[in-house]
């Protein structure tokens, strides 16, 4: 005799599995740990500051 299956539950389980798989792919593509984001922001700030320090100001164009 065959096992009785609730199709609604099976459909929901499949949808949850697909959503979990999609979320995993998105984490790999778009995810960045907070430590990396902070490090990147600090590095960008330092690069901007260094660039501004080496800028020549002639007083023209004002």
N, CA, C and O atoms as a GROMACS GRO file, in nm:
protein
  248
    1UNK      N    1   0.083  -0.117   0.000
    1UNK     CA    2   0.000   0.000   0.000
    1UNK      C    3   0.089   0.124   0.000
    1UNK      O    4   0.194   0.126   0.065
    2UNK      N    5   0.048   0.226  -0.072
    2UNK     CA    6   0.125   0.349  -0.086
    2UNK      C    7   0.110   0.437   0.037
    2UNK      O    8   0.011   0.429   0.110
    3UNK      N    9   0.209   0.520   0.057
    3UNK     CA   10   0.206   0.612   0.170
    3UNK      C   11   0.120   0.733   0.134
    3UNK      O   12   0.130   0.784   0.023
    4UNK      N   13   0.039   0.779   0.225
    4UNK     CA   14  -0.045   0.896   0.203
    4UNK      C   15   0.040   1.021   0.223
    4UNK      O   16   0.109   1.036   0.323
    5UNK      N   17   0.033   1.110   0.123
    5UNK     CA   18   0.116   1.229   0.124
    5UNK      C   19   0.026   1.352   0.115
    5UNK      O   20  -0.065   1.358   0.032
    6UNK      N   21   0.052   1.449   0.202
    6UNK     CA   22  -0.020   1.576   0.197
    6UNK      C   23   0.053   1.665   0.097
    6UNK      O   24   0.165   1.710   0.124
    7UNK      N   25  -0.008   1.691  -0.016
    7UNK     CA   26   0.059   1.765  -0.123
    7UNK      C   27   0.093   1.908  -0.082
    7UNK      O   28   0.194   1.962  -0.126
    8UNK      N   29   0.011   1.969   0.000
    8UNK     CA   30   0.038   2.106   0.045
    8UNK      C   31   0.169   2.110   0.125
    8UNK      O   32   0.251   2.200   0.106
    9UNK      N   33   0.187   2.013   0.212
    9UNK     CA   34   0.310   2.009   0.292
    9UNK      C   35   0.431   1.983   0.205
    9UNK      O   36   0.537   2.043   0.226
   10UNK      N   37   0.417   1.895   0.108
   10UNK     CA   38   0.529   1.866   0.018
   10UNK      C   39   0.565   1.990  -0.061
   10UNK      O   40   0.683   2.023  -0.075
   11UNK      N   41   0.465   2.060  -0.112
   11UNK     CA   42   0.488   2.182  -0.188
   11UNK      C   43   0.559   2.288  -0.102
   11UNK      O   44   0.652   2.353  -0.149
   12UNK      N   45   0.514   2.304   0.021
   12UNK     CA   46   0.577   2.402   0.111
   12UNK      C   47   0.721   2.363   0.142
   12UNK      O   48   0.809   2.449   0.148
   13UNK      N   49   0.746   2.233   0.160
   13UNK     CA   50   0.882   2.187   0.190
   13UNK      C   51   0.974   2.214   0.071
   13UNK      O   52   1.088   2.259   0.089
   14UNK      N   53   0.926   2.188  -0.048
   14UNK     CA   54   1.005   2.213  -0.168
   14UNK      C   55   1.033   2.362  -0.182
   14UNK      O   56   1.145   2.402  -0.215
   15UNK      N   57   0.931   2.445  -0.158
   15UNK     CA   58   0.951   2.590  -0.165
   15UNK      C   59   1.054   2.639  -0.064
   15UNK      O   60   1.137   2.724  -0.096
   16UNK      N   61   1.050   2.584   0.058
   16UNK     CA   62   1.148   2.622   0.160
   16UNK      C   63   1.290   2.581   0.118
   16UNK      O   64   1.384   2.657   0.138
   17UNK      N   65   1.304   2.463   0.061
   17UNK     CA   66   1.436   2.417   0.017
   17UNK      C   67   1.490   2.506  -0.094
   17UNK      O   68   1.608   2.542  -0.094
   18UNK      N   69   1.403   2.542  -0.189
   18UNK     CA   70   1.446   2.631  -0.297
   18UNK      C   71   1.486   2.768  -0.242
   18UNK      O   72   1.585   2.826  -0.286
   19UNK      N   73   1.409   2.820  -0.147
   19UNK     CA   74   1.440   2.950  -0.088
   19UNK      C   75   1.572   2.945  -0.013
   19UNK      O   76   1.651   3.040  -0.020
   20UNK      N   77   1.598   2.837   0.058
   20UNK     CA   78   1.724   2.824   0.131
   20UNK      C   79   1.842   2.817   0.034
   20UNK      O   80   1.948   2.875   0.060
   21UNK      N   81   1.824   2.749  -0.076
   21UNK     CA   82   1.930   2.739  -0.176
   21UNK      C   83   1.957   2.876  -0.238
   21UNK      O   84   2.073   2.915  -0.256
   22UNK      N   85   1.850   2.948  -0.271
   22UNK     CA   86   1.864   3.081  -0.330
   22UNK      C   87   1.931   3.177  -0.230
   22UNK      O   88   2.014   3.259  -0.269
   23UNK      N   89   1.895   3.167  -0.104
   23UNK     CA   90   1.956   3.252  -0.001
   23UNK      C   91   2.105   3.222   0.012
   23UNK      O   92   2.185   3.314   0.031
   24UNK      N   93   2.141   3.096   0.004
   24UNK     CA   94   2.282   3.059   0.011
   24UNK      C   95   2.362   3.118  -0.104
   24UNK      O   96   2.472   3.169  -0.084
   25UNK      N   97   2.304   3.112  -0.224
   25UNK     CA   98   2.373   3.170  -0.340
   25UNK      C   99   2.387   3.321  -0.323
   25UNK      O  100   2.491   3.378  -0.356
   26UNK      N  101   2.283   3.387  -0.271
   26UNK     CA  102   2.289   3.532  -0.252
   26UNK      C  103   2.391   3.570  -0.146
   26UNK      O  104   2.459   3.672  -0.159
   27UNK      N  105   2.403   3.488  -0.042
   27UNK     CA  106   2.504   3.517   0.061
   27UNK      C  107   2.644   3.511   0.002
   27UNK      O  108   2.729   3.593   0.035
   28UNK      N  109   2.667   3.415  -0.086
   28UNK     CA  110   2.799   3.403  -0.148
   28UNK      C  111   2.824   3.522  -0.241
   28UNK      O  112   2.934   3.577  -0.242
   29UNK      N  113   2.722   3.560  -0.318
   29UNK     CA  114   2.741   3.667  -0.414
   29UNK      C  115   2.749   3.805  -0.349
   29UNK      O  116   2.833   3.887  -0.387
   30UNK      N  117   2.663   3.832  -0.253
   30UNK     CA  118   2.650   3.967  -0.200
   30UNK      C  119   2.697   3.983  -0.056
   30UNK      O  120   2.709   4.095  -0.007
   31UNK      N  121   2.724   3.876   0.010
   31UNK     CA  122   2.758   3.885   0.151
   31UNK      C  123   2.900   3.929   0.175
   31UNK      O  124   2.992   3.890   0.103
   32UNK      N  125   2.918   4.011   0.276
   32UNK     CA  126   3.051   4.053   0.317
   32UNK      C  127   3.045   4.070   0.468
   32UNK      O  128   2.961   4.144   0.520
   33UNK      N  129   3.134   4.003   0.540
   33UNK     CA  130   3.132   4.017   0.686
   33UNK      C  131   3.155   4.162   0.729
   33UNK      O  132   3.216   4.241   0.657
   34UNK      N  133   3.105   4.193   0.845
   34UNK     CA  134   3.115   4.330   0.896
   34UNK      C  135   3.260   4.374   0.909
   34UNK      O  136   3.292   4.489   0.882
   35UNK      N  137   3.348   4.283   0.948
   35UNK     CA  138   3.490   4.318   0.962
   35UNK      C  139   3.548   4.361   0.827
   35UNK      O  140   3.626   4.456   0.821
   36UNK      N  141   3.511   4.292   0.720
   36UNK     CA  142   3.561   4.329   0.587
   36UNK      C  143   3.505   4.463   0.543
   36UNK      O  144   3.577   4.545   0.485
   37UNK      N  145   3.375   4.486   0.569
   37UNK     CA  146   3.315   4.616   0.533
   37UNK      C  147   3.384   4.729   0.606
   37UNK      O  148   3.414   4.833   0.547
   38UNK      N  149   3.411   4.710   0.735
   38UNK     CA  150   3.478   4.813   0.815
   38UNK      C  151   3.619   4.837   0.763
   38UNK      O  152   3.661   4.952   0.749
   39UNK      N  153   3.692   4.729   0.735
   39UNK     CA  154   3.828   4.742   0.684
   39UNK      C  155   3.828   4.816   0.551
   39UNK      O  156   3.913   4.902   0.528
   40UNK      N  157   3.736   4.783   0.465
   40UNK     CA  158   3.729   4.848   0.335
   40UNK      C  159   3.697   4.998   0.350
   40UNK      O  160   3.754   5.080   0.279
   41UNK      N  161   3.609   5.032   0.442
   41UNK     CA  162   3.575   5.173   0.465
   41UNK      C  163   3.695   5.249   0.519
   41UNK      O  164   3.720   5.362   0.478
   42UNK      N  165   3.769   5.189   0.610
   42UNK     CA  166   3.888   5.254   0.666
   42UNK      C  167   3.993   5.275   0.558
   42UNK      O  168   4.055   5.381   0.551
   43UNK      N  169   4.013   5.174   0.474
   43UNK     CA  170   4.111   5.187   0.366
   43UNK      C  171   4.070   5.296   0.267
   43UNK      O  172   4.155   5.372   0.221
   44UNK      N  173   3.942   5.303   0.235
   44UNK     CA  174   3.894   5.406   0.143
   44UNK      C  175   3.914   5.544   0.202
   44UNK      O  176   3.954   5.637   0.131
   45UNK      N  177   3.885   5.560   0.331
   45UNK     CA  178   3.904   5.689   0.398
   45UNK      C  179   4.051   5.729   0.394
   45UNK      O  180   4.084   5.845   0.368
   46UNK      N  181   4.139   5.634   0.420
   46UNK     CA  182   4.283   5.664   0.418
   46UNK      C  183   4.329   5.704   0.278
   46UNK      O  184   4.408   5.797   0.262
   47UNK      N  185   4.280   5.633   0.177
   47UNK     CA  186   4.318   5.667   0.039
   47UNK      C  187   4.269   5.807   0.002
   47UNK      O  188   4.341   5.883  -0.062
   48UNK      N  189   4.146   5.840   0.042
   48UNK     CA  190   4.092   5.973   0.014
   48UNK      C  191   4.174   6.081   0.083
   48UNK      O  192   4.205   6.184   0.024
   49UNK      N  193   4.208   6.057   0.208
   49UNK     CA  194   4.288   6.154   0.284
   49UNK      C  195   4.424   6.173   0.219
   49UNK      O  196   4.470   6.287   0.206
   50UNK      N  197   4.489   6.066   0.179
   50UNK     CA  198   4.621   6.073   0.115
   50UNK      C  199   4.613   6.149  -0.016
   50UNK      O  200   4.700   6.230  -0.047
   51UNK      N  201   4.508   6.124  -0.093
   51UNK     CA  202   4.490   6.194  -0.219
   51UNK      C  203   4.470   6.343  -0.196
   51UNK      O  204   4.528   6.425  -0.268
   52UNK      N  205   4.390   6.379  -0.098
   52UNK     CA  206   4.367   6.519  -0.067
   52UNK      C  207   4.494   6.588  -0.020
   52UNK      O  208   4.513   6.707  -0.048
   53UNK      N  209   4.581   6.519   0.050
   53UNK     CA  210   4.706   6.578   0.099
   53UNK      C  211   4.802   6.608  -0.016
   53UNK      O  212   4.883   6.699  -0.006
   54UNK      N  213   4.792   6.533  -0.124
   54UNK     CA  214   4.884   6.552  -0.236
   54UNK      C  215   4.826   6.642  -0.345
   54UNK      O  216   4.888   6.660  -0.450
   55UNK      N  217   4.710   6.698  -0.320
   55UNK     CA  218   4.645   6.783  -0.418
   55UNK      C  219   4.714   6.920  -0.419
   55UNK      O  220   4.744   6.977  -0.314
   56UNK      N  221   4.738   6.971  -0.539
   56UNK     CA  222   4.797   7.103  -0.554
   56UNK      C  223   4.687   7.207  -0.561
   56UNK      O  224   4.591   7.192  -0.638
   57UNK      N  225   4.700   7.310  -0.482
   57UNK     CA  226   4.602   7.417  -0.485
   57UNK      C  227   4.669   7.543  -0.537
   57UNK      O  228   4.762   7.595  -0.475
   58UNK      N  229   4.621   7.590  -0.650
   58UNK     CA  230   4.683   7.709  -0.712
   58UNK      C  231   4.602   7.834  -0.686
   58UNK      O  232   4.654   7.944  -0.707
   59UNK      N  233   4.480   7.823  -0.640
   59UNK     CA  234   4.398   7.940  -0.614
   59UNK      C  235   4.321   7.985  -0.736
   59UNK      O  236   4.244   8.081  -0.729
   60UNK      N  237   4.342   7.918  -0.849
   60UNK     CA  238   4.270   7.955  -0.972
   60UNK      C  239   4.136   7.884  -0.976
   60UNK      O  240   4.116   7.782  -0.909
   61UNK      N  241   4.045   7.937  -1.055
   61UNK     CA  242   3.917   7.874  -1.077
   61UNK      C  243   3.812   7.911  -0.975
   61UNK      O  244   3.702   7.855  -0.978
   62UNK      N  245   3.843   8.002  -0.887
   62UNK     CA  246   3.744   8.042  -0.785
   62UNK      C  247   3.672   8.165  -0.826
   62UNK      O  248   3.585   8.213  -0.753
   0.00000   0.00000   0.00000
